[in-house]
Amino acid sequence: MKREHVREKHAEGSISATHVIQNPANSGEWIVFFKKSAGRSYFLVDESDEVESFSRLDDLIETIRGLGIKFAEIHM
């Protein structure tokens, strides 16, 4: 899900949870996914529809805060 879509869905209240996990392809990076109220999950993707990954957890947190997300679970 692209950033603008995350903002829209969060404002509508249809995102039920936000999770941060280590990237399975690179354990030195972090990715984020959103669970929607219908039970489906979506990764945060960039403009090229590639899953966004972050080498610094602080950068990821700043990004999701900018999307209006106030709570996220971090899985290590």
C-alpha positions as CSV (number, residue, x, y, z in Angstrom):
1,M,0.0,0.0,0.0
2,K,1.4,3.3,-1.0
3,R,1.8,6.2,1.5
4,E,-1.1,8.3,0.3
5,H,-3.4,5.2,0.5
6,V,-2.2,4.5,4.0
7,R,-3.1,8.0,5.0
8,E,-6.6,7.6,3.5
9,K,-7.3,4.2,5.1
10,H,-6.0,5.4,8.5
11,A,-8.2,8.4,8.4
12,E,-11.2,6.2,7.5
13,G,-10.3,3.9,10.5
14,S,-9.9,0.9,8.3
15,I,-6.4,0.1,9.5
16,S,-6.7,-2.1,12.6
17,A,-3.0,-2.6,13.4
18,T,0.5,-1.6,12.3
19,H,3.4,-4.1,12.6
20,V,7.2,-3.6,12.1
21,I,9.3,-6.7,11.3
22,Q,12.8,-7.5,10.2
23,N,13.0,-7.9,6.4
24,P,13.1,-11.6,5.7
25,A,15.4,-10.9,2.8
26,N,17.8,-8.8,4.8
27,S,17.9,-9.1,8.6
28,G,19.6,-5.7,8.8
29,E,16.5,-3.9,7.5
30,W,13.0,-3.3,8.7
31,I,9.6,-3.3,6.9
32,V,6.1,-2.3,8.0
33,F,2.8,-3.8,7.2
34,F,-0.8,-2.8,8.0
35,K,-3.7,-5.0,8.9
36,K,-7.0,-3.8,7.7
37,S,-10.2,-4.4,9.6
38,A,-11.3,-7.0,7.0
39,G,-8.3,-9.2,8.0
40,R,-6.1,-8.4,5.1
41,S,-2.5,-7.2,5.4
42,Y,-0.6,-4.8,3.2
43,F,3.1,-3.9,3.1
44,L,4.2,-0.2,2.8
45,V,5.4,0.1,-0.8
46,D,7.1,2.9,-2.7
47,E,6.1,4.5,-6.0
48,S,7.4,1.5,-8.0
49,D,5.3,-0.9,-5.9
50,E,8.4,-2.3,-4.2
51,V,8.2,-3.0,-0.4
52,E,9.9,-0.2,1.4
53,S,12.7,-1.2,3.8
54,F,14.6,0.8,6.3
55,S,18.1,0.2,7.6
56,R,17.3,2.4,10.7
57,L,14.3,1.8,12.8
58,D,14.2,5.5,13.7
59,D,13.7,6.3,10.0
60,L,10.8,3.8,9.8
61,I,9.1,5.2,12.9
62,E,9.4,8.8,11.6
63,T,7.9,7.6,8.3
64,I,4.9,5.9,9.9
65,R,4.3,8.9,12.3
66,G,4.2,11.1,9.2
67,L,1.4,8.8,7.9
68,G,-0.7,9.5,11.1
69,I,0.1,6.2,12.8
70,K,0.5,6.5,16.5
71,F,0.9,2.9,17.6
72,A,2.8,0.0,16.1
73,E,4.0,-3.4,17.3
74,I,7.7,-4.2,16.7
75,H,8.5,-7.8,16.2
76,M,12.1,-9.0,16.6
